Amino acid sequence: MWNLLKNAWKVVEVRKKILYTLMILVVIRFGSVLPVPGVNTGYFADLLGNLSGTDAFGWFNAMTGGSFEDLSIFALSITPYITSSIIMQLLTIAIPKLEELQKDGEEGRKKIAEYTRYVTVALALIESTAMAVGFGGRGLLYDYNAVSIIVCIVTMTTGSALLMWFGERINDKGIGNGISIVLLFNILSSLPDDLISLFNTFVRNDNIAVGVVMALIVAACIAALFIFTIVLNDAKRVIPVQYSRKIQGRRQVGGNGSNIPLKVNTAGVMPVIFASSLMSIPSIISQFFNVDYSTIGGKILMVMTSTYWCRADYPWANIGLVIYLLLVYAFAYFYTSITFNPLEVANNMKKGGGFIPGLRPGKQTSDYLSNLLKYVIFIGATGLSIVAIVPIAASGIFGLSHLSFTGTSLIIITSVIIETLKSLESQLLVRNYKGFLNE
């Protein structure tokens, strides 16, 4: 990795792209501490500190790099864009017109990207309106009137649209993976607080030797979790494909072998995000009401909240952990089913004269891919569950209530770093090929 970064820095064009990306990230960090006019910037900080163990906003705050807690102009971050991208991806499967656009090459993808921008602005407008109106009269706005509400809505909506534009600029003039890099930067900005929390819980000790040993153990556990996540993201099930020979004119073409690299973690981080979002909905709604945690409704909310999982004083709350894991598996199968179609893959293979050795093209190949996919998805969902559970278990067992670093964060960090390094490597390869052709 370090050799790749060093070689990339030596290339003038790539170095300019890296500096351009860093410049945008600095601007984003500056905007993350710039408050919305007329807003009580300590409102959500106090709310997050007094939720009695409810962490409904914790993941959202981590994704915004603390901008949500501080009510900056980037308080919504790029979550509206992520949500709109997911919506458009689902609609592409449901609406034939959008499916045709997706298959229509570069022009079709540009049109879908345009629709995604419109949906992003609409979602940002809805979210900012809900925040301004819902929390404005509870202390969020110093002056709860029409002007303050409009200013708050326009500022946060514009901030979200601006972040989306920054991500696209990184794609065009930077190193690529713009939206992913913005999200990665936001998550990494919350890591210092998490490291301080780990230090105070495990390492800080009157006995220096014990502190050093604990520091090594914590570092080893974090490194092992990172390595496991990297292996999970890169793991593939390679399916061999053979192509039959064809006669074109006086030549024989084809007959070569290929393969289909089926990723073990086919759905990526989406199952964890879907499951976390679904589990947090009751907790978010409860913030508008005064819920007594000693009642049955309050205990149900505790079951749905990850802060109470894996705690010895609330063993019954682990029912929520079981529900969470079942949702991760269910969403892993659901998301993969709409992004990978075994029948379509088998038909495309048949049209191209390809076949899996030992299987007939068509239905038999489709059935084989479907059965194999179920097996691969189960392994991937199990790996995702392990990555998601470890931080939750550590928080519950050791009482790390303010730890914003989650399994979702870890998966996003590793996947974005790997994809960014691959993007840099491909840019260097393209430049070398160009030099070879020019010579």
N, C-alpha and C positions, 0 to 999 in steps of 0.2 A: 504494500500500500504506500509506504513512504517513498519507494523508488518511483512509483507512478506519479505521486504528487510532485516529486522533485523534477521528473521529466516534463510534467505538464507546466511547471513554473518556468522552465527554460524556453518554452515555445511562446513567442510574443503574443500570438493571437489568443491562445488559451489563457495566458497570464492576464490579458485584458478582460477576458470573460470572467475570470475568478475575481479580479478587482471590482468589476462592475457588480457582480453578485454580492460581494462583501459590502459595497457602498449602499446597495438597496437594503441589506439587512441592518445596517447602522441606522438608516432612515426609519425603518420599521421599529427598531428598538427605541428610537427617540419618540415616535408617535405613541408607543406603548405606555409612556409616562406622561403624555399630554392629556389632561383631563377634559371631559366634555363640559362646555360652559353651563353654569347654573346647576351643577350636579354635586351632591354630597359624596365626595370620593371615598369616604370611610363607611358608607352605608352597607355595601356588600361585604366589606371586611368584617364589620361587626356581626352581620348576619351569618357569615360563614363560621365565625367563632362562637356563635350561640345557637347552633342548630341541634344541640344535644345528641351529637354522634351521627347526625345525618350528613352524608357526603354527596348529596345530589348534585351540587355545583362543583365539586372538587375536580372531576375530570375535565369539565368544561373550562374551569379556570386554568388548568394545566395546559390545555390546548391553546389558550389565548396568551400564554406566557405571563399570567398575572394581570393582564389588561382588564379582564372582567372584574376582578376584585378591586382594582384601582379605578374602575370606570373611566378608562382612557378612550380616545377616539377610535381605537381598534378593539373595543370591548367585545364585539361580536366575532372578531378574528375572521378566519376563513371557513368557519363552520357552516355558514349558509351555502358557500360554494361546494363544500363536501357533500352536504345534504342534497343540493340540486343535482350534482353529478350522479349520486345514487338514484335519485328519482328519474333522471333521464335514462340511466342504464336500465332501470326496470321498465320504463315506458317503451324503450326500444324493443323489448321483448313482447310487450303487450300490443303495441300499435304498429301495424304492418308498414305504414308510411314512413315512420322513423326507422324501421328496420331496413327499408330500401335505401334511405339516406345513408345509413351506416355502411352499407355495402357499396355505396356509390363513389368510393374512392375519396380523394382529398377534399373535393368540393362538398361532398355529403358530410364529412367529419367537421368541416368548417361551419356548416349550417347547424349541426347539432351543438357545436361549441357556442355558437351565437345564441341558440335557445337556452343553453345552460347559463349564460350570463344573465339573460332576462329573468330566469327563475331564481338566480342568486339574488338579484336586486329585490325581487318580490319577497323572497323569504327574509332577507335582511330588514325590509320594511315592516313585515309582520312581526318579527322578533323584537325590533326596536320599539314598535308601537306597544306591544304587550308589556315590555319592561317599563316604558315611560308612563303608561296609563296604570298598569297594575301596581307598580312600586312607587310611582311618583307621589301619590298621596300618603304613603307610609313613611316618607322621610328621604326618598331618593332625590327629589327635587326640592331646592330651597324655597322656590315660589311655584306652587302647583297651579299653573294657569296655562292657557292655550299656547302662549308664546314659548314658554319654557318647554312644554311638551313637544312642540314642533321643532325647536332647536335641537332637543335631545334626539328625536327621531331622525332628523336630517343628518346630524353629525355622525351618529353610529352607522346609519345606512351608507353614507358616503365613505366612512372609514373601511367598512367591509368591502365595498366596491373597489376602493383604492388598493387594498391588499390583493384582491383578485387581479387587478391590473399589474401590480408589482410582480406577482407570480408569472404572468404572461410575458413581462419584460425579461425576466430571468430565463424563460424559455427561448425568447428571440435573440437576446444579446448576451445572456449569461451562460452558465454551464448546463442549463436544462433542469428538468424536474422542479419547475418553479414553485408550484403550490406545495409540493412535498417538502421542499427546502424551507419554505416559510413555516410550515407546521413543525418541522424538525427544530428550527431555530426557537420557536415558542416553547416547545417542550424542554429543550436544553436549558432555557433561561430559568426554569424552576428547579433545576438540579442542585444548585448551591444550597438552597434551603433544605432539600432532602438530605444532602450530605452532612449538613450541620445537625439535623435531627438524628441521623445514624450515629454521628460522633458522640453526641450528648447521651444517647441511649446505651451504646455498647463500649465505645473506646474510652470515654472520659472516666478516669479512675484514679484513686489516690496511689495505687500501685502501678508504677510505670510499666513493669514487665507484663502485668495482666492486660493493661491497655494496649500494648504492642501486639500481644497474642490475639486479642479480640479484633484489632484492626486488620491483622492478616487473615483471620477467619472470615470477616465481613467482606474483605476484598476478594478472597477466593470464591465465596458464594456468589458475589455479583459477577465475577469473571465467568464462572461456570454457567450462570444463567444466560449471559451474553453469548457464550459459545454455543449453548444449546439452541438459542434462538436463531443464530446464524446458520447452524446446520439444518434447522427446521425450514428456514426460508429457502435454502439452496437445494434441499433434498428433492430428487426427481425419480420417478419410475419410468424408465426408458422402454418404450414399446417398439420392437424392430418392425420395419416395413420394407417389403421387397417390391420393386417395380418390374413388370414384365417387359420383354423386349418388343419393340415395334419397328416396322420397316417404313422409313420415310425416304422416298426416291430410291437411291441405290445404297443407302446407309441403314445400319441398325442402330436405333437409339433406345435408351432405357436399360433396364436390366441391372441398374445399380441399386444399392441398399440405402435405406434411410431409417429414421426413427421418429417417434412422437415423444417428446419429453413431457411427461405428465407430472406436474409439480405435486408434491405430497401435501403442502399447504396451499391447496388450489384456491381457496377463498381469501387468502391473505389475512388481514386484520379485521375484515368486515364482520365476521360472526361475533367477535368480542365486542366491537363497537355497537352492533345491533342489540346484543344481550344486555350490555351495560345501560344503553339508552332506555330499553324497555323496563329494566328493573328500577331505574331512577325516576320514571314518570310519576308513580304514586308519591314519592318523596317531594318532588318538585311541586305537585299540586297541593300537598299538605302545607307548604310554606305560606299559602294564602289563608290558612285557617289556623287557629290555635288548637293543636292536637295534643291531647293528654296521653303520654306514653304509658301510663298505667292502665289505660283502657284496652279493649280488644283491638280497636282500630289502630291505636298506637303500637301495640305489639306486632301487628301485621306489618306496619311500616318498618319496625326494627328488623323483622325477618327479611324485608326487601332491601335493607341497607347493608352494604359490605363492611361498614365499620364494626358491626356487631358479630360478624362471622369469625369463627375460630377463636372465640373468647370463652374462657372457662366459666365466667359468671353468666353467660347467656348461651348455654349449649343448644337450646331449642331454636335459636336464631339460625343455626346451620341448615335448617330447612331451606332458607333462601339461597345458600350456597349450592345445594343440590339442584334447585330450580334454575339457578344461573348456569350451571354446567350443562343441564339438559337443553337450555336455550342455545348455548354455544354449539352443541352438536346439531341441533335442529337447524340453526341458521347456516352452519357449514354445509349441510346437505342442500338446503334451499338455494343459497347463493351460488353454489357450484352448478346446480341444475339449470340455472338461468344463464350461466356464462359458458358452460361446456355442454354441447349437445352431441352425444355419442352417435346418434343416427345421422346427423349432418356430417360428422367427421367420416363415418363409414361410407356414406354416399360420395363425398368428395374424393376419398381414397379410391373408390371403385371407378369413378369417372377418369381419374388420372392413371388407371392401370396398376394401382398399388394394392397390396394385400398383406395381411399379417401371416407369416409362415405357419402352416398347419390349420388355417381357418379360411372358410369360403368368404369372398367379398359379399357385402350386403348385410342381411339380418344376423348371420352368425357372428360377423365382426362387430356389429352394433351391440349384440347381447354380451359379447366378451368385454367390450369397452365399458358397458354399463355395470357389469359385475365387478370389474377391476376398479372402477371409479368408486363404488361403495366402499371397498376395502381401503383404498388410498385416502378417501375423505375421513374415514374413521381414525386412521393413524394421524392425519393432519389435525383433526379436531382434538384428539388426545394430547398432542404436542401443544396446541394452543391452550388447552385447559391447564396444563402444567405451568406454562409461562404465566397465565393469568392468576393461578392460585397462589403461587409462591409469594408475591408481594402482599396479597391479601392475608395469607396465613401469618406472614411476618408482622404485619400491622396489628392483627388480632392477638397473637400470642405475646408479643413484646410491647403492645400498647403504643404503636407508632401512629397515633390518630391524625397527625398532620403530614403524613407521607403522601405526596401527590404523585410519586413515581409508581406507575402501575404496569401490569403485563402488557397492556395496550401500548403504553408509551415505549416500552422496550422493543416491541415488535416493529413499531413505526420507526424508531431510531435505527435499528439494524437494517431494515429493508431499504430505507431512504439512503443511508450511507452506502450500502452495497450498490444500489441502482445509480447513485451519483458517480461512484468510482467507475462503474461500467461505462457510464456516459462519457467520462473523461478519457477512458481507455479507447473507446470507439473514435473519439475526436482525434486522438493522437494517431490511431491507425489510419484514419482517412487522410490525415496530413502526410503520413509516410507514403501512402499509396499514390497521392498526388505528386509527391516529389519523385517517385519512381517513374511515373508516367511522363512527367516533364523531362526527365533525363532521357 
